[in-house]
Each structure stands twice: as structure tokens, then as C-alpha cells.
């Protein structure tokens, strides 16, 4: 398996390839930081892609501010090897993915100016398999 995030322990090793085509109702606003990166499409984001985004943001920020990762890869995705005949059971887990719906907040940053946060999150967005946008914290009315 490629390096990246994954659960320490799961109840079931393998899972159906279920897809829920709806907008996110939970985790769709900036909750912990001042600025966030919001997904505009739905997809499965691999654990190694999340890790690549984390490394890109922290490398740019040079240990300033705080980075919050709002998604966790808890879905096992299995894949059969190439040139393997059908049958012989479900394949082994190839990677772990996070289910991302349109509107899900992927990353948040706190403690840095807006321009620095924007630059860092643009670098993170390049690592993501979905279109993303930069958002700020909503002011409570």
C-alpha cells in the first residue's frame, strides 16, 4: 500500500463501492481555522493525496500557523492485480479513501495572514483530485 493516512483498526476489512451523489450537509463550513479549502465536486480522496496536501501546506507555511485536516480516509478501496481472471473473491485493499461530497471542507488554516493562507491552500488544491475553492470564516449574525 502507498504511504499515507489510514485507520488503526476497522470492524470490516472490505466495503462496497457505494457512491452518494448529494451535497455535503455536515463539515461544509470553516469550523476550526480562519480560512478553508472547500471541495466543489464529489470524489474519493486517497490517503496519500491528503498527506501530499498536508506536506505542501506545511512546507509553504514553514511551521507558522495551524493546519487542520477535516477529512480522514476511512473507506477501504480494493483493486485486483492486472491480468487477473475474474472470480477468486474480492481483491485485497489497495488504498484508503475519504468520501468527499461537494461542499466538504478539506483543509483549514489558522494563525496566518489571508494572503499566506491563500497561497498555501492553492498548493494543497493542486494535490487534490477535485476542484476546490478558497473560503473564509463566515461572520455570525
N, C-alpha and C positions, 0 to 999 in steps of 0.2 A: 504494500500500500504506500502511496506517496505521503511525504511528511505533511503534517497539518493538524488541525484540531479534530478530536473525536471523543465520544463519550467514554468514561472509565468503565461503565458497566451498562448493559441493556437487558431488558427482560426477554426480547426475542431477537435473534441474530439477523433474520431476514424479513423484509417487508414488501408489501405490494407496491407497484409503481403508480400510486394514486396521484391524481392531479386535481387540485381545487381551483377553479377559474373564477375567483372573486377578488375584490379589492380587500386590502388589509383593514380590519376594524380594530385590532389591537397592535400596539407597538408602531403606530403610524405618526407619532409626533415626537418632538425633541423633549426628552424627559430628564436626562442627567446632565448634558452639556449645554453649551451656548449655541452651537451650530451642528448641523447634522447632514448626513448623506442619505437621501431617500431614493428607493428603487421606484422606477416608473413602469417596470414590466415584471411579470412573474417568471420565476425560474428556480432551478435548484442550484445553489451556490456551493461549490465544493469547499471542503475544509482548507485545502491548500490555497484556494483563491482568497479566502478570508485572511489566512495567515500572511499571504503576499501583500494584501492591503494594509494589514497592521504594520508590517515591516516598512512599507513605503511611507506610511504616515509618520512613524516614529523616527525614521531616518531623516525626513524633512524637518520635523519639529525639533530635532536634537535634544530630546528629553525635556522639552518645555511643555507645559500644559498637561492635560489628562485626556487620554483616548478611551472611549467606551465602545465596546463591540456589542451590538444589540442583537446579533443573530448567532445561533450555535448550530453546528452540523450534527443533527441527531437522527438523520434518516440514512440507513444503510442502502447503498445502491450496488447491486451485483451486476457482473458482466462476465459472459462466457469468453474463454480464450478464442482467438482467431482460428479458423479452420477446424472447429469442433462440431461434430454432428449434433443434431437435435436430440433431446432426451437426456437421460442420465441425471435428472434432478436439477434443482435451481443452482446457479453458479455461486461461487464464493463472493464475499463482499469486496468490491473493487475500491470504493471510496465512500466517504461520509459526506452528506449534503445537508444544507439548511434550506427549508422550504421558504421561499421569498415570494410574497404576493405583491401586486402593485400597491405602492404606498408604504411599504415596510421601511422603517428606519434601520439602516445597516450599521453606520458608524456615527459617533458623536464626539465632539471635541470641546473641551472647556479650558479656560485659563490662557487663551492666546488671542491676539487681535483678529478681527474678521478677515483681513487680507491673508494672514498666515494660515488661518483655518481653511480658507477657500483654496489656497494653493495645495495644502496637504490633502484635502478631500478630492481635489481634481486628480491627484496622483493615485489615490485609492480607487477612484471611479474608473481609471484606465485598467485596473486589475480585475474589475467586476464584469461578469458576463451579461449584465443588464444595463440599460440606460438609467442614469442616476441624475439627481439634481441636488444642488446645494440649498439648504433651508436654514433659517434662523429660528430661535425660540419664539413662540407666539406670546404676545403680551396678554396677560389675563385682564378681562374687562370687569 
